Amino acid sequence: MNLIYILDILGTFAFAISGALVAADKKLDLFGVVIIAFVTAVGGGMLRDILINAHPINWIGDLNYLYTIFAAVVTTFLFRSKISPLSKTLFLFDTVGLGVFTLLGLQKGLSFNLHPIVALIMGMISAVFGGVLRDVLTNKVTLIFQKEIYASACLLGGITYLVLRQFLFSDNLIFVISASVIVIIRVVAVTFNLQLPKIKDDLFGDSQ
């Protein structure tokens, strides 16, 4: 079991916890919590695999992903009273998953001989679309449609990975550095309330 696979499992656990916490806050029943945790954890990866025709789809070929999601749901139910009051808990799990899944999706795209730009898009899809499905199913406005720096952090982390792989660094080191870039950007952006520029209505001739 190599480092990247371990990080993949940890990312799955982190995203599943994120989904389970949102579902629990929405007062969903146990089945609903499992479904939201599942789509949050593997939804982006499934979409990526469908787009690049990768079979078997990640969780179908490796049941460890399902076991990890179930473990995350159980952990949420057992320890929610301790972790839910922590305002940064959901953000922490979401950010860790974001960094890991961006690079895993990027790597998989490159392994299918996709152009680096296309592979980078696959990385962003892997990272953000699980959260999009989670937010849609729980009736929330998803982060990528707001001003908060989210998908752009994935983009910068992915670019870091593509640049570093041109040098003689180990894959594990490049992965850790690039994932750290994504996490740091997210933490700094949220800490200092940094946002992307908002397009003004008057640019479209709207005077209202």
C-alpha positions as CSV (number, residue, x, y, z in Angstrom):
1,M,0.0,0.0,0.0
2,N,1.8,3.1,-1.2
3,L,1.5,6.7,0.1
4,I,-0.8,7.9,-2.7
5,Y,-3.3,5.1,-2.1
6,I,-3.3,5.9,1.6
7,L,-3.9,9.5,0.8
8,D,-6.8,8.5,-1.5
9,I,-8.4,6.5,1.3
10,L,-7.9,9.4,3.7
11,G,-9.4,11.8,1.2
12,T,-12.4,9.5,0.8
13,F,-12.8,9.4,4.6
14,A,-12.5,13.2,4.8
15,F,-15.1,13.9,2.1
16,A,-17.4,11.3,3.5
17,I,-17.2,12.9,6.9
18,S,-17.9,16.3,5.3
19,G,-21.0,14.9,3.6
20,A,-22.2,13.0,6.6
21,L,-21.9,16.2,8.8
22,V,-24.0,18.2,6.2
23,A,-26.6,15.5,6.1
24,A,-26.8,15.2,9.8
25,D,-27.2,19.0,10.1
26,K,-30.1,18.7,7.6
27,K,-31.7,16.1,10.0
28,L,-31.7,13.3,7.4
29,D,-32.2,9.8,8.5
30,L,-29.4,7.2,8.5
31,F,-30.0,6.1,4.9
32,G,-29.9,9.8,3.8
33,V,-26.7,10.3,5.7
34,V,-25.1,7.3,4.0
35,I,-26.2,8.5,0.5
36,I,-24.9,12.0,1.0
37,A,-21.6,10.7,2.4
38,F,-21.3,8.4,-0.6
39,V,-21.9,11.0,-3.3
40,T,-19.6,13.5,-1.6
41,A,-16.8,11.0,-1.3
42,V,-16.9,9.3,-4.7
43,G,-19.2,11.4,-6.9
44,G,-16.4,13.4,-8.4
45,G,-14.3,10.4,-9.1
46,M,-17.2,8.6,-10.7
47,L,-17.9,11.4,-13.0
48,R,-14.2,11.6,-14.0
49,D,-14.0,7.9,-14.7
50,I,-17.2,8.1,-16.8
51,L,-15.8,11.0,-18.8
52,I,-12.4,9.3,-19.5
53,N,-14.0,5.8,-19.9
54,A,-12.0,4.3,-17.0
55,H,-13.3,0.9,-15.9
56,P,-13.9,-0.3,-13.3
57,I,-15.0,2.9,-11.7
58,N,-12.9,3.5,-8.6
59,W,-15.2,2.3,-5.8
60,I,-16.5,-0.6,-7.9
61,G,-13.0,-2.0,-8.4
62,D,-12.0,-1.5,-4.8
63,L,-14.4,-2.1,-1.9
64,N,-12.1,-0.4,0.5
65,Y,-13.7,2.9,-0.6
66,L,-17.1,1.6,0.5
67,Y,-15.7,0.4,3.8
68,T,-14.1,3.8,4.3
69,I,-17.4,5.6,3.7
70,F,-19.3,3.4,6.1
71,A,-16.5,4.0,8.7
72,A,-16.9,7.7,8.2
73,V,-20.7,7.5,8.7
74,V,-20.2,5.5,11.9
75,T,-17.6,8.0,13.1
76,T,-20.0,10.9,12.5
77,F,-22.8,9.2,14.4
78,L,-20.5,8.3,17.3
79,F,-18.6,11.5,17.7
80,R,-20.8,14.1,16.1
81,S,-21.5,15.7,19.4
82,K,-17.8,16.3,19.8
83,I,-16.9,17.4,16.3
84,S,-20.0,19.3,15.1
85,P,-19.6,22.2,17.5
86,L,-16.1,22.9,16.1
87,S,-16.8,25.5,13.5
88,K,-13.7,24.5,11.4
89,T,-14.4,20.8,11.4
90,L,-16.4,20.7,8.1
91,F,-13.9,23.1,6.5
92,L,-10.9,21.0,7.6
93,F,-12.3,17.7,6.2
94,D,-13.5,19.4,3.0
95,T,-10.1,21.0,2.4
96,V,-8.1,17.8,2.9
97,G,-10.4,15.9,0.5
98,L,-10.1,18.8,-2.0
99,G,-6.3,18.6,-2.1
100,V,-6.1,14.9,-2.3
101,F,-8.8,14.4,-5.0
102,T,-7.5,17.1,-7.2
103,L,-4.2,15.5,-7.6
104,L,-5.5,11.9,-7.8
105,G,-7.8,13.0,-10.7
106,L,-5.0,14.8,-12.4
107,Q,-2.7,11.8,-12.1
108,K,-5.4,9.5,-13.5
109,G,-6.0,11.8,-16.4
110,L,-2.3,11.8,-17.2
111,S,-2.2,8.0,-16.9
112,F,-4.8,7.9,-19.7
113,N,-2.5,10.1,-21.9
114,L,-4.8,13.1,-21.8
115,H,-3.4,16.5,-22.5
116,P,-2.2,18.1,-19.3
117,I,-4.9,20.8,-19.5
118,V,-7.6,18.2,-19.9
119,A,-6.1,16.1,-17.1
120,L,-6.1,19.3,-14.9
121,I,-9.8,19.7,-15.6
122,M,-10.3,16.0,-14.6
123,G,-8.6,16.8,-11.4
124,M,-10.9,19.7,-10.6
125,I,-13.9,17.6,-11.5
126,S,-12.7,14.8,-9.1
127,A,-12.3,17.4,-6.3
128,V,-15.3,19.6,-6.6
129,F,-18.2,17.6,-8.0
130,G,-18.7,15.4,-5.0
131,G,-19.3,18.6,-3.0
132,V,-21.6,19.9,-5.8
133,L,-23.7,16.8,-5.6
134,R,-23.8,17.0,-1.8
135,D,-24.9,20.6,-1.9
136,V,-27.5,20.1,-4.6
137,L,-29.0,17.1,-2.8
138,T,-29.1,19.0,0.5
139,N,-30.5,22.2,-1.1
140,K,-27.4,24.4,-0.5
141,V,-25.7,26.9,-2.8
142,T,-22.5,25.1,-3.8
143,L,-19.2,26.8,-3.1
144,I,-18.0,26.8,-6.7
145,F,-20.9,29.2,-7.6
146,Q,-19.9,31.7,-5.0
147,K,-17.0,34.1,-4.7
148,E,-15.1,32.0,-2.3
149,I,-11.7,30.6,-3.5
150,Y,-12.4,26.9,-4.1
151,A,-12.0,25.5,-7.6
152,S,-9.2,28.0,-8.3
153,A,-7.2,26.5,-5.4
154,C,-7.5,23.2,-7.1
155,L,-6.3,24.8,-10.3
156,L,-3.2,26.3,-8.7
157,G,-2.4,23.1,-6.9
158,G,-2.7,21.1,-10.1
159,I,-0.5,23.6,-12.0
160,T,2.1,23.2,-9.2
161,Y,2.0,19.4,-9.7
162,L,2.4,19.7,-13.5
163,V,5.4,22.1,-13.1
164,L,7.2,20.0,-10.4
165,R,6.9,16.8,-12.3
166,Q,9.2,18.3,-14.9
167,F,12.0,18.0,-12.4
168,L,13.5,14.9,-10.8
169,F,11.4,14.8,-7.7
170,S,9.7,11.7,-6.4
171,D,5.9,11.3,-7.2
172,N,5.1,11.1,-3.5
173,L,7.0,14.4,-2.7
174,I,5.4,16.2,-5.6
175,F,1.9,14.9,-4.5
176,V,2.4,16.1,-0.9
177,I,3.8,19.6,-1.9
178,S,1.0,20.2,-4.5
179,A,-1.7,19.0,-2.1
180,S,-0.3,21.3,0.6
181,V,-0.5,24.2,-1.9
182,I,-4.2,23.6,-2.2
183,V,-4.8,23.3,1.5
184,I,-2.7,26.4,2.3
185,I,-4.5,28.5,-0.4
186,R,-7.9,27.5,1.1
187,V,-6.9,28.2,4.7
188,V,-5.4,31.6,3.8
189,A,-8.4,32.5,1.7
190,V,-10.9,31.7,4.4
191,T,-8.8,33.1,7.2
192,F,-8.3,36.5,5.5
193,N,-11.7,36.4,3.7
194,L,-10.0,36.5,0.3
195,Q,-12.4,36.2,-2.6
196,L,-12.3,36.2,-6.4
197,P,-13.4,39.4,-8.1
198,K,-17.2,39.7,-8.7
199,I,-18.4,40.7,-12.1
200,K,-20.5,43.8,-11.8
201,D,-24.0,43.9,-13.1
202,D,-23.3,47.1,-15.1
203,L,-20.8,45.2,-17.3
204,F,-23.9,43.5,-18.8
205,G,-25.8,46.7,-19.1
206,D,-28.0,46.0,-16.0
207,S,-28.7,49.3,-14.3
208,Q,-30.9,47.9,-11.6
